[in-house]
Amino acid sequence: MIETIEKQRIEEAVFTFIDVETTGLSPRTARVCEVAAISFRGADRLGTLAELVNPGQPIPAEVSRIHGITDDMVRERPAFGGVAPRLLAALEGSVVVAHNAEFDIGFLGMEFSRVGLKFPALPVLDTLALARRNWKFQSNRLGKIAQELNISNENWHRALGDVEMTRKIFDHFITAFRAAGAVTVADLIKKSGGKTS
């Protein structure tokens, strides 16, 4: 599956941008409280998923201050298992794109395993790795890169706002890579150091 996707031309591939908000920093002890995914082929938006998730544990006040998600907001929301099938459907056959992908995929992998599922084996592009390897931004934080590229960074630290921002930054990167000769998904993976997850 991964090899097939990597051979696709950039304009033919489906890129699914993901982001999670969590109750803390460790996937072993903290939980996902919001997940967002948007899928694009070229300029065509194929689907959007944005869900608050009941993490089954309190959200610490200092974490709420960062993303603005409170216990009251998630109390009546589904647990991760209620969102997982739709998220798997959104990811199917796509290239996963995230900023600091290790964080998001670490949490999603743990959440999927808790409900008896697996995060799918797909190519992963990390805009953080791409930024570090190919640009010299003053800071590689998502909002700071957006600022330097004159991309709106409102709703930063909410999952859907962050995936939209990641997509716009990725579009900027893709334009530069294609101008430099990148044609396939595999070419983009090389630009990020050859790691796919």
N, C-alpha and C positions, 0 to 999 in steps of 0.2 A: 504493500500500500504506500509506504513512505517513498520508495523508489519511483513509483508511478507518478506521484504528486510532484516529486522533485524534477521530473523531466518536463513538466508542463511549462508552457510559455507563461510569462508573468501576466499577460492580459487575459489568459484563459483560466488561470488558477483562481480558486476561491480563497480569500483571506478572511479568517475570523478573528476579530480583535476581542480580547477578553480582559476583564479586570474583576478583582474581588475586593470587598471591604470586609474586615475581620474584627474579632473581639480582642486581638492581640497579635504578637509577632511570630509565635511558634505554632505550626500546624498540628503539633502533638497535643497542645493544651488549649489553644484558641480555636475558634470556629468561624466559619463564613457567615456574615450577616447581610451581605448584598452581593449579587453577581450580575454582570452585564456582558453581553456578547453581541457584536454586530458583524454580519457577513457581507462581503463585497466581492464582486467580480468586476474588475475595472472600476468604472464609476457607478455601476448598478448596485444598489443596496438590495441584498437578497433576503435579509431578515434581521430582526432586532429582538433581543431578550434582555429585559431589565427587571430583576426581582429582588425585593427585600426577602430575607430568609430568617426564620426563627432559629437562632443559633443554639437554643436549649441551655443557654447560660447567660448570666448578666453581662452587659457591655460596660466595661469600666468607664468611669466619667472622663478620664483623661483621653481615652480612645474616642469616645463620643465627641469630644471637643475637636478632634481632627476631622472626622468624616460627617459629623452631625447626625449620626443614626443613634436613636435612643431605644431603650427597652420597650417603651410604649409603641414605637413605630413597628417593631417586629413581633409583638406579642401575638397578634392574630394572623401572622404570615405563615406560609407552609414551611416545614422543615426542609432541609436540603434534598431529601429523598423525593419530595414533591416537585422539585425543580429539575432534578438530575436527568430524567428522560428527555425533556425539551432541550437541555444544554447539550446532551450527547447528539441529538438530532441536528442542532446548530453547528456542531463541530465536524460532523461527518464529512470525510473527503476533503477537508480544507487544510490550509496552512494556518497554524495558530500564531497570532502576533500579540505580544504583551510587552509592557515596559517593566523590566526586572522580572522576566518570565518565571524564573526559578521560584519566586515568592508565590505568584498566582497558581502555578501548576503544582507546587508543593501542597498548597491548601486544597486545591480541587482534587488532587490525587488522594489525599487523606479523606476528604468528604465522600468521594465516590467509594472508597474502600469501606467506609463505615456503613454504606447502604448496599454492599455486596457487588459494586460495579468497579470498572477500571477506567482511568483516564485513557482515552484512545492513543495508540501509537501513531503520531502525526508529526510532520516537520514543524519545528517551532522557530520563529524568528523573534529575537529579543531586541527591541528598539534601544534599550540601554547598551547592549553589546555593540550594536551598529553605530550608535553615537560615539562610544568610546574609541572604537577602531577606526572610524572614518571621518570624524569631525573633531574640532577643538572648541567645544562649548565651554563657557565659564563654569557652568554646573551641568551635570547630566541628569538632574532631577527633571521629571516630566514637565512640570509647570515652567521651569526655567528654560528648557529647550524651546517650549512653545513660545515663551516670551521673546527669545532671541530670533525666532523665525516669524515673529509677528502673527502668531496663531492665538486665537482667543483661548484663555484658560479659565473661563468662568466655570463654576460647579466643580472645580478641582477637588479631589478627594471624595467624590461620589462616583460610583462605578460607571454609570453611563457617561457622565462628563469626561471621565478619564479615558474610556475607550474611544470616544469621539476625538479627543485630543491626540491619543496615540495614533489613530487612523490618519489624521491630518499630518502629523510628523512623519509617519511612514510614507505617505504620498510624496512628501518633500524628498525623502531619502530615495524612493523608487525613481523619481524623475532624474536625480543625479546619477544613480547607478545605471539606468538605461542609457543615459547620455554617455556613460563610460563603457558601454558595451554589454551590460547584463541583459540576458534574454530569458533565461529560465529561472525557476524557483531555486535550483541548485546553485546558480550564479549568486543569488541573494544569500544563500546559506554560507557560501565562501566568504562573502563580505562581512559576515558576522563571526568569522573565525572557524567555520566548518562544523560547529556544534549544532545539532538539531533539537536538543532538549536539555 
